[in-house]
Amino acid sequence: MVILYEVHNNLYVNLTNKCPCQCTFCLRQTRDEMENSGSLWLEREPSADEVKAEFSKFDMSKYGEVVFCGFGEPTERLDTMLSVAEFVKEKYNKTIRVNTNGLGDLVNGKNTAPMYKDKIDIVSISLNTPNKERYLELTRSRFGIESFDAMLEFAKNVREYVGEVVLTTVDTTLTKAEEEQCRKICESIGATYRIRPWED
């Protein structure tokens, strides 16, 4: 069961396969692994202690960041994610990034942003599109049309508690006009806008 896996110079944490979305472009629809990670489909969800124990199997000096991103939405296991993040920061002093769809508030039924303080350094959120109707078409979120606004509200709130918030779209999927709209959304909440390459 793959809990930790390497991508480039970072170590990724695969906590869960649960996700409130079924994105049309999601990599897990077309593959089982990332860069020879081994299958990221979990037999069961590992406990926080199991995840923490896995780090001792890796040379942590090799990695720039520890990233919560696997074949699921990490905020589906918010308490475990934050417990592991705190452990990694204290023991290894690594930059901690969370890659998320930004719907953790809806998943957990509360404002989660304050919980990131002193534990998470970077939050990367999938913006996908500047349009809430198109967002729902792409993500097929189980929370419906309110998902887009909830994602942006989380981005704005978490900006107060972490060093960097990045909102991303995928190149080739948006027009230049739509990308400009996304850039303006990011500017309005003090987030960085990044267009990431398409992967199939």
Legacy VTK file of the C-alpha trace (Angstrom):
# vtk DataFile Version 3.0
C-alpha trace
ASCII
DATASET POLYDATA
POINTS 200 float
0.000 0.000 0.000
1.613 3.243 -1.165
1.334 5.959 1.474
4.354 8.082 0.496
5.747 8.463 -3.012
8.272 10.633 -4.823
7.532 13.118 -7.595
10.532 15.105 -8.806
12.235 16.451 -5.654
9.207 16.264 -3.370
7.609 13.573 -1.211
3.866 13.120 -1.617
1.398 11.822 0.982
-1.471 9.594 -0.177
-3.997 9.715 2.697
-7.286 8.763 1.091
-9.074 7.838 -2.108
-12.200 9.760 -1.112
-13.100 12.909 -3.039
-16.268 15.001 -3.336
-15.559 15.544 -7.039
-15.405 13.377 -10.134
-13.407 15.725 -12.343
-13.561 15.038 -16.056
-9.785 15.531 -16.303
-8.717 13.649 -13.155
-5.597 11.542 -13.677
-6.914 8.696 -11.549
-9.499 7.962 -14.225
-6.758 6.940 -16.643
-3.920 5.639 -14.465
-3.158 3.843 -11.211
0.139 5.499 -10.321
2.331 8.586 -10.699
5.888 8.307 -12.012
6.437 4.693 -10.933
4.928 5.289 -7.509
3.099 1.982 -7.496
-0.683 1.866 -7.300
-2.130 4.787 -5.342
-5.399 2.981 -4.747
-5.399 2.278 -1.011
-6.500 -1.015 0.532
-7.664 1.059 3.515
-6.964 4.498 4.927
-3.762 4.543 6.995
-3.826 5.928 10.522
-1.875 9.055 11.397
0.695 6.929 13.244
1.142 4.665 10.215
1.741 7.659 7.972
4.246 9.173 10.389
6.136 5.880 10.613
6.528 5.765 6.825
8.755 8.852 6.793
11.566 6.948 8.515
11.896 4.817 5.351
12.949 7.841 3.281
16.025 10.079 3.228
14.186 13.268 4.100
17.194 15.454 3.277
16.458 14.791 -0.424
13.107 16.547 -0.536
12.192 20.192 -0.887
8.553 19.815 0.093
6.170 17.332 1.624
2.953 17.497 -0.385
-0.463 16.199 0.632
-1.768 14.964 -2.707
-2.637 11.424 -3.715
-5.565 9.663 -5.350
-8.080 11.550 -3.226
-8.840 14.885 -1.602
-6.584 15.261 1.493
-9.088 17.438 3.376
-11.399 14.411 3.484
-9.026 13.447 6.337
-8.368 16.926 7.661
-7.393 16.016 11.236
-4.991 13.299 10.079
-3.487 15.610 7.452
-2.825 18.341 10.001
-1.434 15.909 12.571
1.020 14.485 10.028
1.935 17.970 8.793
2.734 19.097 12.323
4.883 15.995 12.853
6.827 16.518 9.608
7.427 20.182 10.328
8.678 19.496 13.860
10.825 16.468 13.008
12.128 17.328 9.540
11.545 21.089 9.204
10.148 20.714 5.679
7.945 23.035 3.681
4.417 21.602 3.712
2.096 21.987 0.739
-1.511 20.885 0.372
-2.903 20.286 -3.121
-6.665 20.541 -2.786
-9.884 21.151 -4.666
-10.641 23.797 -2.038
-13.877 22.190 -0.883
-12.639 21.194 2.566
-15.088 23.552 4.293
-18.013 21.788 2.628
-16.498 18.359 3.343
-15.984 19.154 7.027
-18.948 21.461 7.588
-16.921 24.350 9.026
-14.386 27.078 8.291
-11.170 25.064 8.183
-8.710 27.840 7.269
-7.631 28.728 10.840
-6.556 25.108 11.380
-3.787 25.544 8.784
-1.924 28.126 10.868
1.676 27.128 11.720
1.219 23.719 10.043
0.839 24.389 6.304
3.082 26.677 4.246
1.524 26.505 0.784
-2.009 25.729 -0.349
-2.513 24.953 -4.038
-6.157 25.003 -5.127
-7.644 23.806 -8.413
-9.507 26.839 -9.764
-10.120 25.174 -13.158
-12.314 27.915 -14.631
-13.621 31.425 -13.809
-17.232 30.335 -14.228
-19.300 28.537 -11.560
-21.515 26.686 -14.028
-18.525 25.480 -16.035
-16.755 24.586 -12.770
-19.606 22.257 -11.838
-19.554 20.676 -15.307
-15.823 19.990 -15.001
-15.655 18.863 -11.369
-19.068 17.203 -10.985
-18.880 18.135 -7.301
-21.395 16.387 -5.074
-22.006 19.766 -3.406
-23.501 21.262 -6.551
-23.442 24.830 -7.786
-22.319 26.316 -4.455
-18.952 24.585 -4.819
-17.249 27.318 -6.839
-18.044 30.103 -4.370
-17.108 27.878 -1.430
-13.737 27.134 -3.042
-13.022 30.847 -3.538
-14.126 31.654 0.008
-11.722 29.036 1.354
-8.908 30.472 -0.771
-9.567 33.949 0.590
-9.781 32.736 4.194
-6.730 30.469 4.148
-4.641 33.298 2.716
-4.649 34.784 6.224
-3.054 31.695 7.767
-0.484 30.354 5.283
2.480 31.907 3.504
1.315 31.246 -0.044
-1.939 30.410 -1.792
-1.798 29.292 -5.430
-4.818 28.863 -7.689
-4.271 26.719 -10.762
-5.793 26.023 -14.147
-4.657 23.601 -16.847
-3.212 24.950 -20.075
-5.075 24.154 -23.317
-8.395 23.961 -21.427
-9.170 27.697 -21.234
-9.248 30.604 -23.669
-6.872 33.515 -23.121
-9.866 35.605 -22.027
-10.804 32.998 -19.422
-7.216 32.839 -18.191
-7.281 36.610 -17.742
-10.489 36.312 -15.728
-8.795 33.708 -13.540
-5.817 36.006 -13.073
-8.115 38.789 -11.875
-9.836 36.429 -9.420
-6.438 35.546 -7.969
-5.394 39.175 -7.703
-8.623 40.014 -5.865
-7.854 37.501 -3.089
-4.082 37.910 -2.999
-3.327 34.501 -4.485
-0.760 33.470 -7.085
-2.108 32.280 -10.429
-0.389 29.299 -12.073
-1.227 27.611 -15.340
-0.054 24.026 -15.055
0.717 21.751 -18.003
-1.826 19.221 -19.204
-1.008 15.616 -18.272
-2.716 12.587 -19.748
LINES 1 201
200 0 1 2 3 4 5 6 7 8 9 10 11 12 13 14 15 16 17 18 19 20 21 22 23 24 25 26 27 28 29 30 31 32 33 34 35 36 37 38 39 40 41 42 43 44 45 46 47 48 49 50 51 52 53 54 55 56 57 58 59 60 61 62 63 64 65 66 67 68 69 70 71 72 73 74 75 76 77 78 79 80 81 82 83 84 85 86 87 88 89 90 91 92 93 94 95 96 97 98 99 100 101 102 103 104 105 106 107 108 109 110 111 112 113 114 115 116 117 118 119 120 121 122 123 124 125 126 127 128 129 130 131 132 133 134 135 136 137 138 139 140 141 142 143 144 145 146 147 148 149 150 151 152 153 154 155 156 157 158 159 160 161 162 163 164 165 166 167 168 169 170 171 172 173 174 175 176 177 178 179 180 181 182 183 184 185 186 187 188 189 190 191 192 193 194 195 196 197 198 199
